[in-house]
Amino acid sequence: MTKIAVLGNGSWGSVLGSMLADNGNEVTLYGNIDSVNEEINKTHTNSHYMKDWKLNETAKATGDLAEALDGAELVLFVLPTKAVRIVAKNVRKVLDKTGAKPLLVTATKGIEPGTKKLIFEILTEEIYPNDSDKIVAISGPSHAENVAQKDLTAIACASTDENNAKKVQKLFSNDYVRFYTNDDLIGVEVGGAVKNVIAIAAGILVGQGYGDDAKAALMTRGLAEITRLGVNYFGAKPMTFSGLSGIGDLIVTCTSVNSRNWRAGKQIGEGKSLDYVLKNMGQVVEGATTVKAVHELSEEKGIDMPISDAIYRVLYENADVATEIKKMMGREPKPEIRL
């Protein structure tokens, strides 16, 4: 049995925590909403995020970070991107007092605006300076709602240390979720983050009334943008984007009603404002934040990312969706395969 702290008790945190408890581990969920913690402990439910579903009864919840981390051999971050650095600083303070060196795993999918740092880079800076080997990223085509129902799922776990990736693979895998190791930590994180931007675009197209051809074109060209950014700026391996955290995650996020980013895009395509969508979504729409970092990178480094740039203009510069689509289709002809 491994003692695991899950930082974040939203939908994904609850589902992954419950799954890890199902696998025979001792799990403590950490979150800052007292009512959610109380509900998890008393009724083993989390109705705020996951209706009509129960967690494994051995999983417990707390609002005390030190309590969650006490004795933890593995710490799983399942937080919004904007919260990762703040919580990581506090984790470092606790670990400095105890001297513990747990393995860090991140299921957060995003790029920090301003710094343009990936999640593993934030954790490295704040917790394990110059030691990214102790960090593993998990990413792949999965929704909390499906994993909660024990749908068959495949996910990548990536680390610069093969043994740590294998540890996570063994701890997390079971008869309905299969984990594959990957040594391209950068590529797995880039794929998981930027696909959320493309998912917003996919939703917008549906909201505008476009069909399967448009969706297929968007996903294919979106994958080209993700690969271009990952390889040319971050130094990722091109083949990673043909895998679970690339095309796999892109497919599920661009086609499923369980995708918050897709649902947000659909509403925007139907004419609703970003402010309205974010206020009424009830959960974090990571693509709306990540697109800021992606736009900054594409401008600063001259990386050709027309879909991502168009989404940025629609979300933050009040650009007209129909006009952006027309501009996209009227761009100068280019070869299909290029980096």
C-alpha positions in Angstrom: 0.0 0.0 0.0 1.3 3.4 -1.0 0.2 6.6 0.8 -0.9 9.2 -1.7 -1.9 12.9 -1.4 -4.2 14.2 -4.1 -4.1 17.9 -4.3 -7.4 19.0 -5.8 -10.8 17.5 -5.0 -12.7 18.6 -8.1 -14.0 16.1 -10.6 -10.6 14.7 -11.7 -9.1 14.8 -8.3 -12.0 12.9 -6.8 -12.1 10.3 -9.6 -8.3 9.7 -9.7 -8.2 9.6 -5.9 -11.0 7.1 -5.8 -9.4 5.0 -8.5 -6.1 5.0 -6.6 -8.0 3.9 -3.5 -9.6 1.1 -5.5 -6.1 0.0 -6.4 -5.4 -0.5 -2.7 -3.6 2.7 -1.8 -4.2 5.0 1.2 -5.5 8.2 -0.3 -6.1 11.7 1.2 -7.7 14.4 -1.0 -6.8 18.0 -0.3 -9.1 20.9 -1.2 -10.0 24.4 0.1 -13.8 24.0 0.0 -14.8 22.8 3.5 -18.3 21.6 2.4 -16.8 19.4 -0.3 -14.3 17.9 2.2 -17.1 17.2 4.7 -19.3 15.6 2.0 -16.6 13.3 0.9 -15.9 12.2 4.4 -19.5 11.7 5.5 -21.3 10.4 2.4 -18.3 9.5 0.1 -19.9 11.7 -2.6 -18.9 15.0 -4.3 -22.1 16.3 -5.7 -20.7 19.7 -6.4 -18.5 18.2 -9.2 -19.7 14.6 -9.8 -23.4 13.9 -9.4 -24.8 10.4 -8.8 -21.4 8.9 -8.1 -19.6 7.6 -5.0 -15.9 7.6 -4.1 -14.1 4.7 -2.7 -15.1 4.8 1.0 -11.4 4.6 2.2 -10.5 7.9 0.5 -10.7 10.8 2.9 -10.5 14.6 2.4 -9.0 17.4 4.3 -8.5 21.2 4.1 -5.1 20.9 5.9 -2.2 20.6 3.4 0.2 19.3 6.1 -2.2 16.6 7.0 -2.6 15.5 3.4 1.1 15.4 2.9 1.9 13.6 6.1 3.7 10.4 5.2 2.8 10.7 1.5 5.1 8.8 -0.8 3.4 10.3 -3.9 1.8 13.7 -4.4 -0.7 14.1 -7.3 -1.5 17.6 -8.5 -4.9 17.9 -10.0 -5.3 21.7 -9.8 -6.1 24.5 -12.2 -3.0 25.8 -13.8 -3.3 29.2 -12.1 -3.2 27.5 -8.7 -0.3 25.2 -9.2 2.5 27.6 -8.3 0.8 28.9 -5.2 0.1 25.4 -3.9 3.5 24.2 -4.9 5.2 26.9 -2.8 3.1 25.7 0.2 4.0 22.1 -0.5 7.7 23.0 -0.4 7.3 24.7 3.0 5.7 21.5 4.4 8.4 19.2 2.8 11.2 21.4 4.1 9.9 20.9 7.6 9.5 17.1 7.3 12.4 16.4 5.0 10.2 14.2 2.9 11.0 13.7 -0.9 7.8 12.2 -2.4 7.4 11.5 -6.1 5.4 14.3 -7.7 2.7 13.5 -10.4 0.8 16.1 -12.3 -2.5 15.7 -14.1 -2.9 19.4 -14.6 -3.0 20.4 -18.3 -1.9 24.0 -19.0 0.8 26.5 -19.7 1.3 29.3 -17.2 0.6 32.8 -18.9 3.5 35.2 -18.5 6.2 32.7 -17.7 5.1 30.3 -20.5 6.2 27.5 -18.2 4.8 23.9 -18.4 3.5 22.4 -15.2 6.5 20.2 -14.5 8.7 23.3 -14.8 6.7 25.1 -12.2 6.9 22.1 -9.8 10.6 21.8 -10.5 11.2 25.5 -9.7 9.1 25.5 -6.6 9.7 22.1 -5.0 12.6 20.2 -6.5 15.0 22.8 -8.1 17.2 21.2 -10.8 15.6 17.8 -10.2 12.8 17.2 -12.7 13.5 13.5 -12.6 11.2 13.3 -9.6 8.2 14.5 -11.6 5.8 12.5 -13.7 3.1 13.9 -16.0 0.0 11.9 -16.8 -2.1 12.9 -19.9 -4.2 11.2 -22.5 -7.8 10.8 -23.9 -9.8 10.7 -20.7 -12.7 12.4 -19.0 -13.4 12.1 -15.3 -17.0 11.2 -16.0 -15.9 8.2 -18.1 -13.2 7.0 -15.8 -15.7 7.3 -12.9 -18.0 4.8 -14.8 -14.9 2.6 -15.4 -14.9 3.1 -19.1 -11.8 1.6 -20.8 -9.1 4.3 -20.9 -5.5 4.6 -21.9 -3.2 7.3 -20.6 0.5 8.2 -20.9 2.7 8.7 -17.9 5.9 10.6 -18.8 9.1 11.3 -16.9 12.8 11.9 -17.6 13.4 9.0 -15.2 12.1 5.7 -16.6 11.9 4.1 -13.2 9.6 6.8 -11.9 7.4 6.5 -14.9 7.1 2.8 -14.3 6.3 3.3 -10.6 3.3 5.5 -11.7 2.3 3.0 -14.3 2.2 0.2 -11.8 0.4 2.3 -9.1 -2.3 3.8 -11.4 -3.1 0.9 -13.8 -6.0 -1.4 -13.3 -8.5 -3.4 -15.3 -10.2 -0.4 -16.8 -7.3 2.2 -17.1 -4.1 1.3 -18.8 -1.0 3.5 -18.5 1.9 3.6 -21.0 5.3 5.0 -20.1 6.8 7.8 -22.2 10.2 9.5 -21.8 9.1 12.8 -23.5 7.9 14.7 -20.5 7.8 18.0 -22.4 5.9 16.6 -25.3 3.2 15.0 -23.2 2.6 18.2 -21.3 2.5 20.3 -24.4 0.0 18.0 -26.0 -2.2 17.9 -22.9 -2.2 21.7 -22.6 -2.7 23.0 -26.1 -5.4 20.5 -27.2 -7.7 22.5 -24.9 -7.3 25.5 -27.1 -8.2 23.4 -30.2 -11.1 21.9 -28.3 -12.6 25.5 -27.8 -12.2 26.0 -31.6 -14.0 22.7 -32.2 -16.9 23.7 -30.0 -17.1 27.1 -31.8 -17.4 25.4 -35.2 -20.3 23.3 -33.9 -21.9 26.3 -32.4 -21.6 28.0 -35.8 -23.4 25.0 -37.4 -20.4 23.4 -39.2 -20.2 19.6 -39.6 -17.8 16.7 -39.7 -15.6 17.9 -42.5 -14.8 21.1 -40.7 -14.2 19.2 -37.4 -11.8 16.8 -39.1 -9.9 19.7 -40.8 -9.7 21.6 -37.5 -8.4 18.7 -35.5 -5.8 17.7 -38.1 -4.5 21.3 -38.5 -4.7 21.8 -34.8 -2.5 18.8 -34.3 0.0 20.4 -36.7 0.0 23.6 -34.5 0.5 21.6 -31.3 3.4 19.7 -32.9 4.9 22.9 -34.3 4.9 24.6 -30.9 6.1 21.5 -29.0 9.0 20.8 -31.3 10.1 24.2 -32.3 9.8 26.0 -29.0 9.8 23.4 -26.2 12.1 20.8 -27.9 9.6 17.9 -27.7 9.8 14.8 -29.8 7.5 14.9 -32.9 6.3 11.3 -32.5 4.9 12.1 -29.1 2.0 14.0 -30.7 1.0 10.9 -32.6 0.4 9.2 -29.3 -2.1 9.3 -26.4 -1.3 12.8 -25.1 -1.3 14.2 -28.7 -3.8 13.0 -31.2 -5.5 10.7 -28.6 -6.3 13.6 -26.2 -7.2 15.9 -29.1 -9.8 13.5 -30.4 -11.6 13.0 -27.1 -11.5 16.7 -26.1 -12.7 17.9 -29.5 -15.6 15.5 -29.8 -17.1 14.9 -26.4 -19.8 16.8 -24.5 -17.9 15.9 -21.4 -15.2 18.4 -22.5 -15.5 21.7 -20.7 -13.4 23.4 -23.3 -15.6 22.0 -26.1 -18.8 23.1 -24.3 -17.3 26.6 -23.7 -16.5 26.9 -27.4 -19.9 25.8 -28.5 -21.5 28.5 -26.4 -19.2 31.1 -27.8 -20.0 29.9 -31.3 -23.6 30.4 -30.5 -23.0 34.0 -29.6 -22.4 34.0 -25.8 -19.6 36.0 -24.3 -16.5 34.5 -22.7 -17.4 36.1 -19.4 -20.9 34.6 -19.5 -19.5 31.1 -20.3 -16.8 31.1 -17.6 -19.3 32.3 -14.9 -21.8 29.7 -15.8 -19.6 26.7 -16.5 -19.0 25.8 -12.9 -15.6 24.4 -13.6 -12.3 25.6 -15.0 -11.9 26.0 -18.7 -8.1 25.6 -19.0 -8.0 26.4 -22.8 -9.2 29.9 -22.1 -6.0 30.5 -20.0 -3.6 28.4 -22.0 -4.5 30.3 -25.2 -2.9 33.4 -23.7 0.4 31.8 -23.2 0.2 30.1 -26.7 -0.6 33.5 -28.3 2.3 35.1 -26.6 4.7 32.4 -27.7 3.5 32.4 -31.3 4.0 36.2 -31.5 7.4 36.3 -29.7 8.9 33.3 -31.4 7.3 33.7 -34.9 5.6 30.3 -34.6 2.8 29.9 -37.1 -0.4 29.0 -35.1 -3.3 30.5 -37.0 -6.0 28.5 -35.2 -4.7 29.4 -31.7 -4.2 33.0 -32.7 -7.8 33.2 -34.0 -9.2 31.8 -30.8 -7.2 34.3 -28.8 -8.7 37.2 -30.8 -12.2 35.8 -30.4 -11.9 35.4 -26.7 -9.9 38.5 -25.8 -10.2 41.0 -28.6 -13.9 40.5 -29.3 -13.1 39.4 -32.9 -16.1 38.2 -34.9 -16.1 34.4 -35.3 -17.4 34.3 -38.8 -14.8 36.9 -39.9 -12.0 34.8 -38.3 -13.2 31.7 -40.1 -13.2 33.5 -43.4 -9.7 34.9 -42.8 -8.5 31.3 -41.9 -9.8 29.8 -45.1 -8.4 32.7 -47.2 -4.9 32.4 -46.0 -2.0 32.1 -48.4 -1.8 28.4 -49.7 0.9 26.4 -48.0 2.3 22.8 -48.0 0.6 20.4 -45.6 3.7 18.8 -44.0 6.1 21.3 -42.4 7.3 22.3 -39.0 
